[in-house]
Amino acid sequence: MKRPILKLSAIAFIMSCGFGMSAQAQTADRLNIVSTAVPFLRISPDARAGGMGDVGIATLPDENAPFWNLAKTPFNTKNFGLGLTYTPWLKDLGLNDVYLASLAGFYKLDEEQAISTSIRFFSLGDMQFTNDGQNITGAANPREFSMDLGYSRKLSERMGLAVALRYINSNLVTGDFNGTSYKAGSSVAGDLSWYYNLADENGQGLALGAAISNLGSKISYVSNADQKDYIPANLGIGAAYTKVFNEDNKITFALDINKLMVPTPPQLQELQGNPGDPAYDEALANNQAKMNDYRSKSVVSSWLSSFGDADGGFSEELKEFMLGAGAEYWYNDQFALRAGYFYENKDKGNRRYFTVGTGIRYNIFTLNFSYLVPTGSGVTRNPLSNTLRFGLAFDLSGGNE
């Protein structure tokens, strides 16, 4: 029974990210996590970036640039590339069929412009439901996926812009559950990204980037039009500096700062007493009114208000920024070593972890590995702790130009 229980716990966690926000706000005065639906879009989908503290906005462009900053794509030295990554999920708990698989690819139309696509598929494996007599009563295969198409163009020899359109589908639970009828949810979103490369002809120098991702409609898992939840719209800015020692040795240091463009949930009153008590009913009504106001915000206004709506003021807004820092060393453009660190404030999720990784390039193939150093315990333990993920990239243009 261990595996079904773990999977059901994972589903419950993911579902709570989408439409259980009121519960978490009542648990503590300080803890107020900005939750969204389809949180799989926030999992690092690329083993290279996964070894560098999940940074990728301004790093050197590669096949997985569509996941981080599509505007980097025209600056690739390759004309055509594909990247595949496999990320086991909850591997540390003994689950072998829960995973995130991703595919990204690009094709340069010429030296100024490129098209790209990327796909993410998150599976919670096959599950069977049984009754008290251990008789099978049903089966499910909860899963989520997204797919997008993008276009990027150089505006100058140093600057590029890009746009992408994404379709998102989330099928976690269908049918009646605790008196509520659930269905698969879907949404459409877009990305805008910018890249500026100040490096010299040897590749040494500073690069800057910015990406606004998942700007799209709310998503709903029920028929009630009022029960729609935000998807993880995000603002990310990044910088990377590459030092070239000689033709065989170079190192890149990178920093990414991210902020969800999602409203901060209101702090709710703790419910004391029993239904029917005046104080209980008044607190419940106030909480419901706050949540109705929270959910009723339009998508565009929610993006703008997300930078100044925290109950704790500017100091709480600062806590919602997430930081990732990493380094990548290449020897002879054939062997890479990577390390990084990711930080999130303890009141906003408390994700903090170190990462390490490596890369091997041979001919048209690049093999990347990353490992998340175990951190946290209990509910704060990272789902990728003790997990080795790997990616394979193909240079289909036959090598560097």
C-alpha positions, 0 to 999 in steps of 0.5 A, a space after each residue: 500500500 506504500 506506493 499508492 499512498 505516496 502517489 495520492 499524497 503527491 496528488 493531494 499536494 499538487 491539487 492543494 497548490 491550485 485550489 487549497 490556498 485558503 487552508 495554508 493561509 490559516 495555518 500560521 501568521 507568517 507563512 503565506 506561500 504564493 501557490 498556483 496551479 500546474 506547479 510542474 511548470 516551475 520544475 527545472 526541465 534541463 539537467 545542465 541548469 539543474 546542476 547550476 542552481 536552476 539558472 539559465 536566463 543569461 547562460 550561454 545558449 544551448 538546445 534547452 534555451 526555450 525553457 529559460 530564455 528563448 531570445 538566446 536562440 539566434 545566438 547559438 553557434 549551431 543551426 539545428 538542435 534538440 535536447 531531451 531531459 528525464 527527471 525522476 520525481 520523488 525518487 528518494 521515496 522509492 517511486 520509479 514511475 513518477 517523472 518529468 520528461 522534457 523535449 526542446 528544439 530549435 532551428 535557425 532560419 538564418 543568422 538573424 532569426 530562429 523558431 523553436 518548440 518545447 514540451 514538458 510531460 509530468 506523470 504521476 504513474 499508474 494508480 489503482 484504487 481499492 476499497 476496504 476489502 482490497 478490491 480494485 474499484 478503479 484506476 487513474 493515470 494523473 498527468 500534466 503537459 505543456 507544449 509551445 512554439 516560439 519565434 526569436 530574432 536578433 535586433 542587433 549583433 548583441 541583442 535579441 527578442 522572442 515570443 512564444 505561445 504555450 498550451 497547458 493541460 492538467 489532468 490530475 483527478 476526474 470524477 466526483 471526489 468528496 462531493 465535488 466533480 473534478 475535470 481536466 484543466 487547460 490554459 493558454 499562455 505566452 512568453 516574452 524574453 530578451 537577451 543582450 550579449 556583451 562578450 567579445 569575439 573570444 566569448 569572454 564578457 557579460 550577458 544579460 537576460 530577462 523573461 516573462 513566462 506563463 502570461 495566460 488565463 486562469 485554469 479550473 478543475 471544476 465547473 464552477 466559474 468562480 473556482 479558477 486558479 492562477 498559473 505560475 506567471 513569472 518574471 525572471 532576470 539574469 546575468 552571466 559572466 564568462 571568463 576565458 583563460 585560454 582556448 581550452 579553459 573557460 568558466 561562467 558565473 551566473 545569477 538568476 532572480 525570479 518573482 512569481 507574478 501571482 497575487 499573494 493570498 490574503 492572511 485569513 483568520 484562524 477559525 475557533 469554536 464551532 459552526 453556529 458560534 457567532 465568532 466562528 461564523 463571522 470569521 468564516 464569512 470574512 475569510 470567504 469574502 477575502 478569498 472571493 476578492 482574491 480569486 476575482 482579480 482579472 489576470 492582467 491586474 493580478 500580474 501588476 498587483 503581485 508586486 505590491 499586494 502582500 499584507 506585510 508590505 514591501 518587506 514581505 514582497 522582498 521575501 517572494 524573490 527567489 535566487 539561483 546562483 551557479 558556475 560552469 567550467 568547460 575544458 576544451 569544450 568537451 568536459 564540464 563541471 557545474 555547481 550551484 545554490 538555490 534560495 527561497 525565503 522560509 516564509 514563502 516555501 523554504 526551498 534551499 538546496 545545493 546542486 552539482 553537475 557534469 557534462 560530456 560532449 562528443 561529436 554531435 552529442 552532449 550528455 548532461 547530469 545533475 544531482 540535488 544535494 539532500 536538503 530539508 526533512 519531513 515536509 520541507 524535504 525537496 522531492 529531487 533530493 538524492 536524485 540523478 537526472 540526465 539530459 541528452 542534446 543533439 547538434 543536428 547541424 553537424 557541429 559548430 559553425 
